Amino acid sequence: MRSVVFLICLSLNAAVAATPLQAQESIQLLRKISFAAHQLTYQGTFIFQRDAQIESTRIYHLADQSGEHGRLISLDGPAREIICNGDEMQFYYPDARSMMVERQAVARRGFPALLPEQLQTLSDNYQVEEGGQERLAGYDSHILLLNPKDGYRYGHKLWVEAATNLLLKAAMVSDENRVIEQFAFTSIRIGGAFDRALLRATLPVKAPPLHNDRPAGGDVIQSGWEVDNLPSGFGKIAEMRRMFRGKAYPVTHLVYSDGIVAVSVFIEPLQPGARPMSGVARQGAVNLYVHPENQYQVTVVGETPEITVRQIGDSVVYKGK
Amino acid sequence: MREEISMLVDAELDGEDVARLVSRMKDQETQDWLLYHLIGEAVRDPEGFRADLDVDCRAVIVAEPTVLAPSRLHKARLYALSAAASVAAVFLVGWVALQGPADSPVPKQVAQAVHLDVIKSRLNDYLLAHQEFSPRSEMMPSNIRTVSDTYQESGR
C-alpha cells in the first residue's frame, strides 16, 4: 500500500512539473526570493561556476535590526575575505598584506531590488513555470523555470528553498540548453543561533585600510542619450551621470532591464589622442561590447547574449541639444 | 612617525608594532600611508599611474625623491600595491573571445591585443557599477560575483 501511495505521489510530482505560473504569482515569488537573500540569517558554502571554472566560498550572513552583515571567505586559490556591513565592503588580501574598505556607490542606496514595472515586463519576456521539487544541501526546494521568449536573453533555472524562499541554486542557460553560469549551496544552515564572532575577519591584516570611497554616482539626469533600437522587452530603469576612479570627467550611465537581468550603457567622451575601441568580450553569462559613437566611447555590459549588448551598443545615439 | 609608516608600507613592522602604529595614526598619517602606496604604484608602473591623484601627492612625489630609493622597493610590497590598486575590480582575466567587429579593417590579432589591454584597465569599475542594478544579482546571496571576481584579480 505504501508503495502505491508513493507511486501516486511520484506521478503527481511529474504532473506538477512545468506548470505555467500566472504573472502575478511569479512576480510575488521573485520578490520573496530577493527579500530572503537579504533578510535571512544563514551560513554555508556555495560554489560558483562560469564556463569551465569552479570555485567555493564560505558565507556567513546575519540580518538584524541594524541591517545586513556578512563575511565571505574564499576556499580555493589565494585566501581572500570580504566583510560587508550595510553598504560598506572591506576586502582583505592577506597574501598581499593589504586591505581595502569600499563603500558601494550611493546610486544603489534605496534602490529596490525589483521594481514593480520591471517585474511586470517579466511575463512579457519569459514563460515562467514551476519545475517540480528537488532536495538541495539538505533542504527541500521548488524549481522555478524562466524560459526566454526570444533570443535576446538567457533562460534561468532557480532552486528556491521551500520554507524561506532563499535561493539555494541558480543557473543561466543558453538556447542550446547549456549551463553558462551557476551558483549552488553545497551546504547551508538557515536561521538558528548565529555567533557574531563569525563576522570578524580571520585573515591577518598587516596594514591599515586603504580607503576607496567610490565617488557617489547617482546624479539623476536627462542625458539626451538614447538607444534607438532597443531589443524587445527591455525598458530603461535608471539614467545617471557618475564619476569613476581615474576619470576626470563624468560618465553617463543608462540601465535597461527586462525584469530579471540588466544591461548597462556607459558613455564617455573620447579623450584627445585616445584610440576609439570596438570589440566584444564574454565572461560566464556577462557579455560586453565596446563601440565608438561619434566623439564618444560606448561600453555595454549585461548578463545577456552577445546579440543584445551589440544591438544596444550599435544604436546608441545622442538626441539632446 | 613618517619613518614608521614608511616601514609599515615596506612590511618591515610586525604584529604588535603594527597594532600600536595603527592605533596612533590619525588622518594625516593615514594620508601619508596612502601616499606611500601611491608613490610605490607610480614607481612600479609610471605608465599606468592613476590620473586621479591629488595635486598634493604629486608635489610630494616630486619633492621627496628619497622616498623612491630602490632599497625600499621590496618585491612583496610591490605586489601588495598592485593588488590594492585594483581591488574591487571585476577583472577581465577570465574573459574570452574578445574580437574586433567583423568589418574591422584591422587584422583580428592586432585588434585583439590592443583591445584587451585597454579594455581591461577601464572596465573594472563599470562591471561593479552595472551589478548594482541587476535584479538577478539581488536575488543571490550577497556579493557572489564580487568575491568570485576578486579571485580573478588576486589569482592572476
Interface residues (C-beta under 8 A of the other chain):
Chain A: L30 I33 S34 A37 H38 Y42 F46 F48 R50 D51 Q53 E55 T57 I59 H61 E68 G70 L72 S74 D76 G77 P78 R80 I82 C84 M89 F91 Y93 D95 A96 R97 S98 M99 M100 E102 Q104 A105 A107 R108 F111 A113 L114 Q118 H156 L158 L166 L167 A170 F183 K206 A207 P208 L210 H211 N212 R214 G217 I237 A238 R242 F244 R245 G246 K247 A248 H253 V255 S257 G259 I260 V261 A262 S264 F266 R275 M277 S278 G279 V280 A281 R282 Q283 G284 V286 L288 V290 H291 T299 V301 G302 E303
Chain B: L8 V9 A11 D14 V18 V22 M25 T30 W33 L34 H37 R50 A51 D52 A76 R77 Y79 A80 L81 S82 A83 A84 V87 A88 L92 G94 W95 V96 A97 L98 Q99 G100 P101 S104 A111 Q112 V114 H115 V118 I119 R122 L123 D125 Y126 L127 A129 H130 E132 F133 S134 P135 R136 E138 M139 M140 P141 S142 N143 I144 R145 T146 V147 S148 T150 Y151 S154 G155
